[in-house]
Amino acid sequence: MESKNFSNRRIGFVGVGRMGANMARHLKEAGFAVTSVYDVDATRAESVAGELGCQASRTLSGVTAGADVILTVVSDDAAMLRIFARDGDSLLTGAEGRLFINCATVSPRTHVEVERLAGNAGAHALEACMASSITQAREGSLYLMCAGEEEVFKKAGPVLSALSSSMRFVGKAGEAAKVKALVNMVMNINTAGLAEGLGLGHALGLDLTVLREVFSQTGANSRVLQTDGEDMQNHEHSCFFSAAHAAKDSGIALKLAEEAGLDLPLAAATKKQYDRMVAEGLGELDKSGIAQLTFRNL
């Protein structure tokens, strides 16, 4: 697979929700041949396919048949293992020579298993975990943490470069998923902490715009303050990264901590808050919606 003509390679997508669809749009605009998309929501796949002028595949095997490189952006471990099933409709059918770039936040062991399954089918798999949101997916400015075989990472370079403003190769299969789990765990803790700080400020009658400005100039500053602070103040929680995904990702980190024999009380408390949002029907709000659990009179 030679990179010099990589833009002529056929690109398929499995999972065209908020992130996947915008990644596909960007690659199309960047000159890549996006030939097929698949989603469990067939209506969504047809809509994105119509926009991109490509096929909406009804089967996973159809995506593999019509593409050289397949990017997967699915919801969780179960979905990941389902699309790479050993039998039935699967991306592994006729997969020899294909490259799978797997962008979902799933457990490290699932990425390791997918790399093994792809190898058995004569294909390659690479982790490309994303630490960015919808806007960056659309602009091609994702931050990517990649893992797998370094030679596969190099071969995937043109596609990865088109999608990202920065990327890092961190090691063997599963390592990027570990790093991503920790990134999201810390982000979620910061988000919960900011929500409580602004919620208490609101209860004390403070001017939240002034409070956010003070936070930004002191030890209370964070990237989350920049991305979520104003939304929390204005109770605007249009979804860029859902509370349901925050709960899932914190759970991945807590599982890793359990396996390592560590107790992480802040991560555990944060997950309980996001689990509560899901239980109360708020799971599809942005993660900033955790403020809804703290602010009074909402």
N, C-alpha and C positions, 0 to 999 in steps of 0.2 A: 504494500500500500504506500505509494509515494506521495509525499506531501505537496510536491510542486504542482500537481494537477488536482489537488484535493477539492477545490471548489466545483469540480465536475462530478465528484462523487455524489451518489444519491443519498439524501438524508431523510430518515424517518423519525417520527416522534410517537412515543407512547405516553399518554397523559398530557392533555392540552387544556388544563385548567388555567388558573391565573398565571403561573410561572411558565409552564410548558408552551402555552399559546404565544406568549410574548417572546420567548426564546426563538420559536419557529418563525415568527414575524421578522425578528431581527436578522436571522440567518438568511431568510429569503431576500431581504433588502440588501444584505451584504453580498449577494451574488451566488449563494449556495443553492443547489437544486433540491429543494424540499419536495419530495415526491409523494409521501403518504403520512397520514396521521391516524391515530387510534385513541379512543377513549371509551371507558365503560359507559359513559353518557354518549350514545351514538349521535344524538341531536347536536351536542356540542362539537363532536368531531366533524360532522357535516358542515356546521357553520364555519369552523376554522378552515376546513378544506376548501370551501367555496371562496373564502377570502384569499387564500394563498394560491388557488388554482391547482390544487393537487388532489390526490385520491383520499377519500375517507375510508380506510380499510375496515371491513367488518370483522376481520380476524387478525390475531397477533402474527400468525404465520404469513399473512399477506403483507404485513409491514416488512418482515424480514426478506420476503421474496422481492420486494420492490425497492430495497435500500441497501447501501453498502455500510452505512453508519447509522445506528439507531440510538437516539437519546431517550432515556426513560425518566419520567418525573411523576412518580406515583406516591400514594399516600402513606404507606406503612409497610412493615415486614410482610404481612400476609399478602398484600397486593404485589409486592416485589417477587415473592416466591411463586405466586400464581402466574405471573407473566413469563417466568422462566421455569415453568413446570416441565417435568421429565416426560410427561405424556399429555395427550389431548392438544388443544390449541395452545401453542407456545411460541415464543420468539426463538426458541432453540431449533425449531423445525427448519431444516435447510440452512442452518446458520454458519456453515463452514466459510471461513474467510471474512465474516462480518466483524464489525467493531461495535460493542455496546458501551455507551457512555452513560453511566447511571448517576443521576443527580439528586435523587430523593434522599431525605434524612431518614435512614433506617439503621438498625443495629449493625455494629461491626461484623458480627458473625454472619449476617445475611449477605453483606458484600463479599465476604470470603467465600461463602457457598456459591454465590452467583458467578464469581470468577472461576471456581472449580467446574461448575456446570457448563459454562461457556467454553472453557478449555476442552472439556470432554467432547463438545460438539464441533471442535475445530475452529472456534471463534475466540475473540479477545474481549475482556471486560475491563473497564476502568472506572474507578470512583471519581466523581467530580462534584463534590459536595459544595453547596452554594451558601455563602454568608451574605446574602443581599435580598432585595425584595423585588416587587413587580416592576417598579420604575427602572431598576438596574437591568432586569431581564430584557425589557423593551429597548433600552439604550445600548445593550451590549457592554455593560460596565460591571458585570458580576465580579465578586471576589470568589475564586474557586480554590478549594483544597482537594488535591488529587492524590490518588494512591492506586497501587497495582504494580505492574511491571513497568520499569522506567522506559523501556523501548516502546511500549504501547502508548505511554504518555507522550513521548516524542512524536509518534505517528499521528496522534490526535491533536497535535499542536495547532494546526490551522483552524480547526473548529473551535477549540478551547479559546484561542486568541480572539476569534471573532466575537465570542460571547462575553469576554471578560476584559476588565481594565487591569486586573492583577490576578495571578494564580501562583500556587505553591505546591510543589510535589513533596509529600511528607513521608512516603515510604510504601511498604507492602500493603496488600489488600487489608482493609479494616482500619488502617491507621487514620485515614482522613475522616472516617465516620466517628472515630473517638474524638478527634479534634473538634469536629462540628458539634458533637454532643456537648462538649464543654463550652464552646462558644455560645450555644443557645441556652445552656444552663445559666451561665453568668449573665447573659442578656436578660433572661427571664427574671432572675433575682433583682437585677438593676431596675427592671420595669416595675416590679412589685414594690420595691423600695421607693421609687419616685412617686408612684401612685399614693403610697401612704404619706409621704412628705407633703405632697400637694393637697391630699385629702385633709390632713391635719391643719395645714395652712388655711384651707377653706373654712374649717370648723372654728379656727381662731380669728376669723374675720380679716385675714391678711390679703393684700393685693397680690394675686397670684402671678400677674405679669412681673411685678417687682421681685417677687420671690424667685421666679425662674431666672431672672437676670442675676440675682445674687448667687443662686446655685451655680450658674454658668461661670462665675468668677472665683469659685471656691472649691473645696474638696468634694462638694456635692455634684460637681459637673460630671457628665457622662455623655456618651453617644446617644443613649436613650433619651436624655433630656432634650437633645437637638431634634430627634425624630418624633418623639411622643409627647413631650411636655405640653405644647400648645394644644394638641388634640385632647389631652386629659382635661385641661382647663376649660375647653370649649365643649366637652362631651361629644366629640366627633370621632367615631370609631369605625370609619369605613375600612374595610379589611385589606391590609397589605400582608399581614402574617397573622393567621387566626389564633384565637385563644385555644382552640382545640389542638392545633399543631404545637402550640407552646406546651400544653399539658403532655402531649405525646413525647416531645423532645426532652422535657425535663425527666420524664419516666425512663428514657434511654440512659440518660446520665446517672440516674439513681440506681439503675440496674448495674451499670459499670462500677459504681461505688460499692454496691453490695458485693460484687464479685471480688473487688479489691480489699474488702474488709474495712471500708471507711463509712463513718456516719456523717451525713451532710445535712444538718438540721435546716439551714436556710433554703437549700434546694428542695427539701421535703415540704417545708411550709409553703414555698412558692407553688409547687405542684398542686398542693391542696387547694390553693386559691384558684388556679386555672381549672382544676377538676370541678370546683364549685361553679365556675362560670358555665362549664359544659352542662352540669346538672340543672342549672337554672335556665337553660336554653339560650345562653349567650356565647356559645362556642364559636359561632361564625363571625363574631365581632373581632376587630383587630385586637392584638395582645394588649394594646393600650387601654382596652375596655376593662381591664382589671381594676381601673380607677372606679368603675361603677360599684365595686364592692366596698369602697372606702368613703367616697364622698357622701355627705348627708343629703337628704331630700332629693334623691334622684328616682 
